[in-house]
Amino acid sequence: MNAAGIIPTDDVVRVDNAAAASRVVLICEHASHFIPARFNGLGLSDQDRKSHAAWDPGALAVALHLSSALDAKLVSSRVSRLVYDCNRPPDVPDATPARSEVVAVPGNVGLDAAAKADRVASYYQPFQQAVAKAIAATTDPILVTVHSFTPIYHGQKRDVEIGVLHDTDRRLADVLLTLAPEHTNMKVLRNQPYGPEHGVTHTLKEHGLPGHHPNVMLEIRNDLIATQAQQAQVSAMLAGWLAAAQTQIKSTGAFQC
């Protein structure tokens, strides 16, 4: 670990605050728009390489604030989700999408089995191993994945501001939704703008459900975390909200693994 508390792992996955004391393990699968040089930018324009199609703008900044505020471990991907979407299993097409919303991805068209296997081995597996290691090093872990979403999708405006997403385990989501009015005036909805039917809960299913760990996916509309000031403000709100949820979990004892 270096002085910043980061464990270097070949620039594929980043682990911050690895010795943190909190039960919370933060995960940010879409933290970066970086495309390794060997992919020649996947044939994308500079604008598309930095667009929401390539990453979740603001998500890493929020996750880093939360890691500090909650004293929580944070695992984040250091490559674009267009290279490999670490929130997708290897057997689905959008793990290496040929199109993301309106953005065509020429470098992902016609990938053969060997090319897909290389992406899995190079990016997905190291990320999954880092997440598993962080969870194993945490007593009674609580998984929180941090994402952002675009305010306009396929031409349709999205009014939801924060989505609280879950798969079959809704325990933590229920607590957060119950506490939401005490912590934010934002429009908070369950399983919006995506839900498990869209295939977005892979990390929760892979690392939360098998161990019966409380888990949730937070989606924040990215126009609300576009600046450093917004990121700090929203992060402070989320930190208080998550801390209150932890207190309720502890007081009820219902989420002990």
C-alpha positions as protocol buffer text, in pm:
chain_id: "A"
residue {
  index: 1
  type: MET
  ca { x: 0 y: 0 z: 0 }
}
residue {
  index: 2
  type: ASN
  ca { x: 130 y: 347 z: -80 }
}
residue {
  index: 3
  type: ALA
  ca { x: 102 y: 664 z: 126 }
}
residue {
  index: 4
  type: ALA
  ca { x: -241 y: 738 z: -19 }
}
residue {
  index: 5
  type: GLY
  ca { x: -375 y: 406 z: 104 }
}
residue {
  index: 6
  type: ILE
  ca { x: -400 y: 265 z: -247 }
}
residue {
  index: 7
  type: ILE
  ca { x: -296 y: -89 z: -333 }
}
residue {
  index: 8
  type: PRO
  ca { x: -159 y: -90 z: -691 }
}
residue {
  index: 9
  type: THR
  ca { x: -276 y: -386 z: -900 }
}
residue {
  index: 10
  type: ASP
  ca { x: -147 y: -321 z: -1253 }
}
residue {
  index: 11
  type: ASP
  ca { x: -379 y: -22 z: -1298 }
}
residue {
  index: 12
  type: VAL
  ca { x: -679 y: -251 z: -1348 }
}
residue {
  index: 13
  type: VAL
  ca { x: -848 y: -219 z: -1011 }
}
residue {
  index: 14
  type: ARG
  ca { x: -796 y: 32 z: -732 }
}
residue {
  index: 15
  type: VAL
  ca { x: -846 y: -31 z: -360 }
}
residue {
  index: 16
  type: ASP
  ca { x: -870 y: 267 z: -127 }
}
residue {
  index: 17
  type: ASN
  ca { x: -875 y: 262 z: 252 }
}
residue {
  index: 18
  type: ALA
  ca { x: -801 y: -110 z: 260 }
}
residue {
  index: 19
  type: ALA
  ca { x: -759 y: -119 z: 639 }
}
residue {
  index: 20
  type: ALA
  ca { x: -1086 y: 64 z: 709 }
}
residue {
  index: 21
  type: ALA
  ca { x: -1286 y: -32 z: 1017 }
}
residue {
  index: 22
  type: SER
  ca { x: -1640 y: 14 z: 887 }
}
residue {
  index: 23
  type: ARG
  ca { x: -1871 y: -272 z: 796 }
}
residue {
  index: 24
  type: VAL
  ca { x: -1943 y: -89 z: 471 }
}
residue {
  index: 25
  type: VAL
  ca { x: -1759 y: -204 z: 159 }
}
residue {
  index: 26
  type: LEU
  ca { x: -1798 y: 47 z: -124 }
}
residue {
  index: 27
  type: ILE
  ca { x: -1776 y: -68 z: -486 }
}
residue {
  index: 28
  type: CYS
  ca { x: -1756 y: 152 z: -795 }
}
residue {
  index: 29
  type: GLU
  ca { x: -1760 y: -56 z: -1112 }
}
residue {
  index: 30
  type: HIS
  ca { x: -1787 y: 233 z: -1359 }
}
residue {
  index: 31
  type: ALA
  ca { x: -1533 y: 468 z: -1201 }
}
residue {
  index: 32
  type: SER
  ca { x: -1313 y: 540 z: -1504 }
}
residue {
  index: 33
  type: HIS
  ca { x: -1335 y: 618 z: -1876 }
}
residue {
  index: 34
  type: PHE
  ca { x: -974 y: 504 z: -1933 }
}
residue {
  index: 35
  type: ILE
  ca { x: -923 y: 281 z: -2237 }
}
residue {
  index: 36
  type: PRO
  ca { x: -584 y: 103 z: -2250 }
}
residue {
  index: 37
  type: ALA
  ca { x: -372 y: 196 z: -2551 }
}
residue {
  index: 38
  type: ARG
  ca { x: -388 y: -154 z: -2697 }
}
residue {
  index: 39
  type: PHE
  ca { x: -755 y: -98 z: -2784 }
}
residue {
  index: 40
  type: ASN
  ca { x: -691 y: 216 z: -2993 }
}
residue {
  index: 41
  type: GLY
  ca { x: -972 y: 400 z: -2821 }
}
residue {
  index: 42
  type: LEU
  ca { x: -1218 y: 130 z: -2933 }
}
residue {
  index: 43
  type: GLY
  ca { x: -1268 y: 344 z: -3242 }
}
residue {
  index: 44
  type: LEU
  ca { x: -1454 y: 610 z: -3043 }
}
residue {
  index: 45
  type: SER
  ca { x: -1440 y: 986 z: -3074 }
}
residue {
  index: 46
  type: ASP
  ca { x: -1283 y: 1177 z: -2787 }
}
residue {
  index: 47
  type: GLN
  ca { x: -1629 y: 1301 z: -2689 }
}
residue {
  index: 48
  type: ASP
  ca { x: -1773 y: 950 z: -2676 }
}
residue {
  index: 49
  type: ARG
  ca { x: -1473 y: 818 z: -2482 }
}
residue {
  index: 50
  type: LYS
  ca { x: -1552 y: 1067 z: -2205 }
}
residue {
  index: 51
  type: SER
  ca { x: -1931 y: 1038 z: -2219 }
}
residue {
  index: 52
  type: HIS
  ca { x: -2162 y: 856 z: -1980 }
}
residue {
  index: 53
  type: ALA
  ca { x: -2149 y: 563 z: -2221 }
}
residue {
  index: 54
  type: ALA
  ca { x: -1790 y: 503 z: -2112 }
}
residue {
  index: 55
  type: TRP
  ca { x: -1823 y: 557 z: -1734 }
}
residue {
  index: 56
  type: ASP
  ca { x: -2037 y: 698 z: -1453 }
}
residue {
  index: 57
  type: PRO
  ca { x: -1934 y: 1064 z: -1418 }
}
residue {
  index: 58
  type: GLY
  ca { x: -1902 y: 1176 z: -1059 }
}
residue {
  index: 59
  type: ALA
  ca { x: -1944 y: 827 z: -912 }
}
residue {
  index: 60
  type: LEU
  ca { x: -1582 y: 777 z: -809 }
}
residue {
  index: 61
  type: ALA
  ca { x: -1560 y: 1121 z: -650 }
}
residue {
  index: 62
  type: VAL
  ca { x: -1870 y: 1048 z: -444 }
}
residue {
  index: 63
  type: ALA
  ca { x: -1741 y: 703 z: -351 }
}
residue {
  index: 64
  type: LEU
  ca { x: -1408 y: 847 z: -237 }
}
residue {
  index: 65
  type: HIS
  ca { x: -1586 y: 1102 z: -17 }
}
residue {
  index: 66
  type: LEU
  ca { x: -1797 y: 820 z: 130 }
}
residue {
  index: 67
  type: SER
  ca { x: -1490 y: 605 z: 188 }
}
residue {
  index: 68
  type: SER
  ca { x: -1337 y: 884 z: 395 }
}
residue {
  index: 69
  type: ALA
  ca { x: -1656 y: 984 z: 578 }
}
residue {
  index: 70
  type: LEU
  ca { x: -1755 y: 627 z: 669 }
}
residue {
  index: 71
  type: ASP
  ca { x: -1401 y: 486 z: 707 }
}
residue {
  index: 72
  type: ALA
  ca { x: -1496 y: 226 z: 447 }
}
residue {
  index: 73
  type: LYS
  ca { x: -1299 y: 17 z: 200 }
}
residue {
  index: 74
  type: LEU
  ca { x: -1351 y: 115 z: -163 }
}
residue {
  index: 75
  type: VAL
  ca { x: -1290 y: -105 z: -467 }
}
residue {
  index: 76
  type: SER
  ca { x: -1311 y: 67 z: -806 }
}
residue {
  index: 77
  type: SER
  ca { x: -1239 y: -30 z: -1165 }
}
residue {
  index: 78
  type: ARG
  ca { x: -969 y: 166 z: -1346 }
}
residue {
  index: 79
  type: VAL
  ca { x: -1087 y: 93 z: -1700 }
}
residue {
  index: 80
  type: SER
  ca { x: -1389 y: 201 z: -1900 }
}
residue {
  index: 81
  type: ARG
  ca { x: -1699 y: -14 z: -1888 }
}
residue {
  index: 82
  type: LEU
  ca { x: -1678 y: -21 z: -2268 }
}
residue {
  index: 83
  type: VAL
  ca { x: -1359 y: -225 z: -2235 }
}
residue {
  index: 84
  type: TYR
  ca { x: -1531 y: -450 z: -1983 }
}
residue {
  index: 85
  type: ASP
  ca { x: -1834 y: -372 z: -1768 }
}
residue {
  index: 86
  type: CYS
  ca { x: -1738 y: -513 z: -1427 }
}
residue {
  index: 87
  type: ASN
  ca { x: -2106 y: -509 z: -1325 }
}
residue {
  index: 88
  type: ARG
  ca { x: -2186 y: -770 z: -1589 }
}
residue {
  index: 89
  type: PRO
  ca { x: -2108 y: -1144 z: -1603 }
}
residue {
  index: 90
  type: PRO
  ca { x: -1893 y: -1271 z: -1892 }
}
residue {
  index: 91
  type: ASP
  ca { x: -2181 y: -1448 z: -2068 }
}
residue {
  index: 92
  type: VAL
  ca { x: -2391 y: -1140 z: -2151 }
}
residue {
  index: 93
  type: PRO
  ca { x: -2344 y: -918 z: -2461 }
}
residue {
  index: 94
  type: ASP
  ca { x: -2329 y: -590 z: -2270 }
}
residue {
  index: 95
  type: ALA
  ca { x: -2019 y: -699 z: -2079 }
}
residue {
  index: 96
  type: THR
  ca { x: -1837 y: -573 z: -2390 }
}
residue {
  index: 97
  type: PRO
  ca { x: -2112 y: -375 z: -2563 }
}
residue {
  index: 98
  type: ALA
  ca { x: -2108 y: -300 z: -2935 }
}
residue {
  index: 99
  type: ARG
  ca { x: -2346 y: -10 z: -2864 }
}
residue {
  index: 100
  type: SER
  ca { x: -2424 y: 189 z: -2551 }
}
residue {
  index: 101
  type: GLU
  ca { x: -2743 y: 392 z: -2589 }
}
residue {
  index: 102
  type: VAL
  ca { x: -2667 y: 607 z: -2899 }
}
residue {
  index: 103
  type: VAL
  ca { x: -2292 y: 540 z: -2899 }
}
residue {
  index: 104
  type: ALA
  ca { x: -2160 y: 274 z: -3136 }
}
residue {
  index: 105
  type: VAL
  ca { x: -1842 y: 101 z: -3015 }
}
residue {
  index: 106
  type: PRO
  ca { x: -1653 y: -20 z: -3326 }
}
residue {
  index: 107
  type: GLY
  ca { x: -1377 y: -185 z: -3121 }
}
residue {
  index: 108
  type: ASN
  ca { x: -1630 y: -421 z: -2963 }
}
residue {
  index: 109
  type: VAL
  ca { x: -1795 y: -535 z: -3285 }
}
residue {
  index: 110
  type: GLY
  ca { x: -1742 y: -899 z: -3378 }
}
residue {
  index: 111
  type: LEU
  ca { x: -1524 y: -995 z: -3082 }
}
residue {
  index: 112
  type: ASP
  ca { x: -1435 y: -1363 z: -3099 }
}
residue {
  index: 113
  type: ALA
  ca { x: -1424 y: -1598 z: -2800 }
}
residue {
  index: 114
  type: ALA
  ca { x: -1050 y: -1547 z: -2748 }
}
residue {
  index: 115
  type: ALA
  ca { x: -1083 y: -1167 z: -2741 }
}
residue {
  index: 116
  type: LYS
  ca { x: -1371 y: -1183 z: -2494 }
}
residue {
  index: 117
  type: ALA
  ca { x: -1180 y: -1429 z: -2275 }
}
residue {
  index: 118
  type: ASP
  ca { x: -882 y: -1192 z: -2273 }
}
residue {
  index: 119
  type: ARG
  ca { x: -1102 y: -906 z: -2151 }
}
residue {
  index: 120
  type: VAL
  ca { x: -1250 y: -1128 z: -1879 }
}
residue {
  index: 121
  type: ALA
  ca { x: -907 y: -1242 z: -1758 }
}
residue {
  index: 122
  type: SER
  ca { x: -751 y: -896 z: -1780 }
}
residue {
  index: 123
  type: TYR
  ca { x: -1025 y: -681 z: -1625 }
}
residue {
  index: 124
  type: TYR
  ca { x: -1324 y: -869 z: -1485 }
}
residue {
  index: 125
  type: GLN
  ca { x: -1148 y: -1136 z: -1284 }
}
residue {
  index: 126
  type: PRO
  ca { x: -899 y: -903 z: -1108 }
}
residue {
  index: 127
  type: PHE
  ca { x: -1186 y: -674 z: -1013 }
}
residue {
  index: 128
  type: GLN
  ca { x: -1396 y: -960 z: -879 }
}
residue {
  index: 129
  type: GLN
  ca { x: -1100 y: -1092 z: -681 }
}
residue {
  index: 130
  type: ALA
  ca { x: -1036 y: -750 z: -527 }
}
residue {
  index: 131
  type: VAL
  ca { x: -1401 y: -716 z: -425 }
}
residue {
  index: 132
  type: ALA
  ca { x: -1404 y: -1065 z: -275 }
}
residue {
  index: 133
  type: LYS
  ca { x: -1083 y: -991 z: -83 }
}
residue {
  index: 134
  type: ALA
  ca { x: -1223 y: -665 z: 59 }
}
residue {
  index: 135
  type: ILE
  ca { x: -1541 y: -840 z: 169 }
}
residue {
  index: 136
  type: ALA
  ca { x: -1349 y: -1128 z: 326 }
}
residue {
  index: 137
  type: ALA
  ca { x: -1142 y: -877 z: 526 }
}
residue {
  index: 138
  type: THR
  ca { x: -1456 y: -712 z: 669 }
}
residue {
  index: 139
  type: THR
  ca { x: -1659 y: -839 z: 963 }
}
residue {
  index: 140
  type: ASP
  ca { x: -2032 y: -858 z: 883 }
}
residue {
  index: 141
  type: PRO
  ca { x: -1990 y: -660 z: 558 }
}
residue {
  index: 142
  type: ILE
  ca { x: -2250 y: -429 z: 410 }
}
residue {
  index: 143
  type: LEU
  ca { x: -2211 y: -384 z: 34 }
}
residue {
  index: 144
  type: VAL
  ca { x: -2287 y: -48 z: -126 }
}
residue {
  index: 145
  type: THR
  ca { x: -2222 y: 4 z: -496 }
}
residue {
  index: 146
  type: VAL
  ca { x: -2205 y: 362 z: -625 }
}
residue {
  index: 147
  type: HIS
  ca { x: -2321 y: 464 z: -972 }
}
residue {
  index: 148
  type: SER
  ca { x: -2447 y: 765 z: -1163 }
}
residue {
  index: 149
  type: PHE
  ca { x: -2698 y: 790 z: -1447 }
}
residue {
  index: 150
  type: THR
  ca { x: -2766 y: 1034 z: -1725 }
}
residue {
  index: 151
  type: PRO
  ca { x: -3064 y: 1271 z: -1685 }
}
residue {
  index: 152
  type: ILE
  ca { x: -3176 y: 1205 z: -2044 }
}
residue {
  index: 153
  type: TYR
  ca { x: -3180 y: 854 z: -2187 }
}
residue {
  index: 154
  type: HIS
  ca { x: -3290 y: 778 z: -2544 }
}
residue {
  index: 155
  type: GLY
  ca { x: -3439 y: 1127 z: -2552 }
}
residue {
  index: 156
  type: GLN
  ca { x: -3650 y: 1078 z: -2239 }
}
residue {
  index: 157
  type: LYS
  ca { x: -3602 y: 1298 z: -1932 }
}
residue {
  index: 158
  type: ARG
  ca { x: -3558 y: 1119 z: -1603 }
}
residue {
  index: 159
  type: ASP
  ca { x: -3714 y: 1285 z: -1299 }
}
residue {
  index: 160
  type: VAL
  ca { x: -3575 y: 1043 z: -1041 }
}
residue {
  index: 161
  type: GLU
  ca { x: -3271 y: 1189 z: -866 }
}
residue {
  index: 162
  type: ILE
  ca { x: -3148 y: 896 z: -656 }
}
residue {
  index: 163
  type: GLY
  ca { x: -3227 y: 532 z: -721 }
}
residue {
  index: 164
  type: VAL
  ca { x: -3207 y: 274 z: -442 }
}
residue {
  index: 165
  type: LEU
  ca { x: -3165 y: -55 z: -622 }
}
residue {
  index: 166
  type: HIS
  ca { x: -3176 y: -412 z: -497 }
}
residue {
  index: 167
  type: ASP
  ca { x: -3213 y: -766 z: -621 }
}
residue {
  index: 168
  type: THR
  ca { x: -3394 y: -1034 z: -416 }
}
residue {
  index: 169
  type: ASP
  ca { x: -3243 y: -905 z: -90 }
}
residue {
  index: 170
  type: ARG
  ca { x: -3430 y: -583 z: -17 }
}
residue {
  index: 171
  type: ARG
  ca { x: -3342 y: -544 z: 351 }
}
residue {
  index: 172
  type: LEU
  ca { x: -3095 y: -256 z: 322 }
}
residue {
  index: 173
  type: ALA
  ca { x: -3295 y: -87 z: 46 }
}
residue {
  index: 174
  type: ASP
  ca { x: -3606 y: -96 z: 265 }
}
residue {
  index: 175
  type: VAL
  ca { x: -3420 y: 71 z: 553 }
}
residue {
  index: 176
  type: LEU
  ca { x: -3274 y: 340 z: 328 }
}
residue {
  index: 177
  type: LEU
  ca { x: -3608 y: 415 z: 165 }
}
residue {
  index: 178
  type: THR
  ca { x: -3776 y: 440 z: 505 }
}
residue {
  index: 179
  type: LEU
  ca { x: -3508 y: 684 z: 625 }
}
residue {
  index: 180
  type: ALA
  ca { x: -3488 y: 886 z: 301 }
}
residue {
  index: 181
  type: PRO
  ca { x: -3731 y: 1165 z: 400 }
}
residue {
  index: 182
  type: GLU
  ca { x: -3517 y: 1241 z: 707 }
}
residue {
  index: 183
  type: HIS
  ca { x: -3201 y: 1287 z: 501 }
}
residue {
  index: 184
  type: THR
  ca { x: -3284 y: 1431 z: 159 }
}
residue {
  index: 185
  type: ASN
  ca { x: -3538 y: 1635 z: -33 }
}
residue {
  index: 186
  type: MET
  ca { x: -3434 y: 1465 z: -355 }
}
residue {
  index: 187
  type: LYS
  ca { x: -3672 y: 1237 z: -543 }
}
residue {
  index: 188
  type: VAL
  ca { x: -3573 y: 888 z: -430 }
}
residue {
  index: 189
  type: LEU
  ca { x: -3726 y: 579 z: -592 }
}
residue {
  index: 190
  type: ARG
  ca { x: -3685 y: 205 z: -562 }
}
residue {
  index: 191
  type: ASN
  ca { x: -3524 y: 22 z: -855 }
}
residue {
  index: 192
  type: GLN
  ca { x: -3518 y: 332 z: -1076 }
}
residue {
  index: 193
  type: PRO
  ca { x: -3401 y: 427 z: -1334 }
}
residue {
  index: 194
  type: TYR
  ca { x: -3295 y: 63 z: -1361 }
}
residue {
  index: 195
  type: GLY
  ca { x: -3386 y: -256 z: -1182 }
}
residue {
  index: 196
  type: PRO
  ca { x: -3275 y: -618 z: -1164 }
}
residue {
  index: 197
  type: GLU
  ca { x: -3468 y: -690 z: -1484 }
}
residue {
  index: 198
  type: HIS
  ca { x: -3209 y: -477 z: -1667 }
}
residue {
  index: 199
  type: GLY
  ca { x: -2917 y: -690 z: -1549 }
}
residue {
  index: 200
  type: VAL
  ca { x: -2764 y: -417 z: -1333 }
}
residue {
  index: 201
  type: THR
  ca { x: -2745 y: -608 z: -1004 }
}
residue {
  index: 202
  type: HIS
  ca { x: -2463 y: -847 z: -1096 }
}
residue {
  index: 203
  type: THR
  ca { x: -2226 y: -729 z: -821 }
}
residue {
  index: 204
  type: LEU
  ca { x: -2501 y: -760 z: -561 }
}
residue {
  index: 205
  type: LYS
  ca { x: -2587 y: -1110 z: -680 }
}
residue {
  index: 206
  type: GLU
  ca { x: -2224 y: -1218 z: -702 }
}
residue {
  index: 207
  type: HIS
  ca { x: -2097 y: -1078 z: -373 }
}
residue {
  index: 208
  type: GLY
  ca { x: -2397 y: -993 z: -157 }
}
residue {
  index: 209
  type: LEU
  ca { x: -2657 y: -1266 z: -193 }
}
residue {
  index: 210
  type: PRO
  ca { x: -2438 y: -1578 z: -148 }
}
residue {
  index: 211
  type: GLY
  ca { x: -2307 y: -1460 z: 190 }
}
residue {
  index: 212
  type: HIS
  ca { x: -2639 y: -1305 z: 296 }
}
residue {
  index: 213
  type: HIS
  ca { x: -2462 y: -969 z: 325 }
}
residue {
  index: 214
  type: PRO
  ca { x: -2689 y: -661 z: 328 }
}
residue {
  index: 215
  type: ASN
  ca { x: -2642 y: -490 z: -8 }
}
residue {
  index: 216
  type: VAL
  ca { x: -2768 y: -202 z: -216 }
}
residue {
  index: 217
  type: MET
  ca { x: -2688 y: -15 z: -536 }
}
residue {
  index: 218
  type: LEU
  ca { x: -2708 y: 365 z: -528 }
}
residue {
  index: 219
  type: GLU
  ca { x: -2773 y: 547 z: -856 }
}
residue {
  index: 220
  type: ILE
  ca { x: -2727 y: 926 z: -853 }
}
residue {
  index: 221
  type: ARG
  ca { x: -2836 y: 1146 z: -1145 }
}
residue {
  index: 222
  type: ASN
  ca { x: -2509 y: 1279 z: -1279 }
}
residue {
  index: 223
  type: ASP
  ca { x: -2616 y: 1641 z: -1324 }
}
residue {
  index: 224
  type: LEU
  ca { x: -2646 y: 1652 z: -944 }
}
residue {
  index: 225
  type: ILE
  ca { x: -2278 y: 1556 z: -894 }
}
residue {
  index: 226
  type: ALA
  ca { x: -2117 y: 1739 z: -1186 }
}
residue {
  index: 227
  type: THR
  ca { x: -1902 y: 1975 z: -978 }
}
residue {
  index: 228
  type: GLN
  ca { x: -1672 y: 1921 z: -681 }
}
residue {
  index: 229
  type: ALA
  ca { x: -1906 y: 2122 z: -462 }
}
residue {
  index: 230
  type: GLN
  ca { x: -2205 y: 1909 z: -565 }
}
residue {
  index: 231
  type: GLN
  ca { x: -2006 y: 1589 z: -513 }
}
residue {
  index: 232
  type: ALA
  ca { x: -1910 y: 1695 z: -161 }
}
residue {
  index: 233
  type: GLN
  ca { x: -2264 y: 1803 z: -75 }
}
residue {
  index: 234
  type: VAL
  ca { x: -2433 y: 1487 z: -206 }
}
residue {
  index: 235
  type: SER
  ca { x: -2166 y: 1268 z: -48 }
}
residue {
  index: 236
  type: ALA
  ca { x: -2220 y: 1428 z: 292 }
}
residue {
  index: 237
  type: MET
  ca { x: -2592 y: 1364 z: 263 }
}
residue {
  index: 238
  type: LEU
  ca { x: -2536 y: 1002 z: 157 }
}
residue {
  index: 239
  type: ALA
  ca { x: -2285 y: 945 z: 437 }
}
residue {
  index: 240
  type: GLY
  ca { x: -2536 y: 1060 z: 698 }
}
residue {
  index: 241
  type: TRP
  ca { x: -2809 y: 850 z: 540 }
}
residue {
  index: 242
  type: LEU
  ca { x: -2593 y: 537 z: 527 }
}
residue {
  index: 243
  type: ALA
  ca { x: -2470 y: 592 z: 884 }
}
residue {
  index: 244
  type: ALA
  ca { x: -2829 y: 616 z: 1004 }
}
residue {
  index: 245
  type: ALA
  ca { x: -2908 y: 294 z: 820 }
}
residue {
  index: 246
  type: GLN
  ca { x: -2613 y: 125 z: 991 }
}
residue {
  index: 247
  type: THR
  ca { x: -2737 y: 245 z: 1329 }
}
residue {
  index: 248
  type: GLN
  ca { x: -3082 y: 104 z: 1262 }
}
residue {
  index: 249
  type: ILE
  ca { x: -2934 y: -223 z: 1139 }
}
residue {
  index: 250
  type: LYS
  ca { x: -2721 y: -249 z: 1454 }
}
residue {
  index: 251
  type: SER
  ca { x: -3007 y: -164 z: 1689 }
}
residue {
  index: 252
  type: THR
  ca { x: -3240 y: -425 z: 1539 }
}
residue {
  index: 253
  type: GLY
  ca { x: -2972 y: -691 z: 1500 }
}
residue {
  index: 254
  type: ALA
  ca { x: -3172 y: -822 z: 1207 }
}
residue {
  index: 255
  type: PHE
  ca { x: -2889 y: -805 z: 955 }
}
residue {
  index: 256
  type: GLN
  ca { x: -2628 y: -1003 z: 1142 }
}
residue {
  index: 257
  type: CYS
  ca { x: -2477 y: -1262 z: 910 }
}
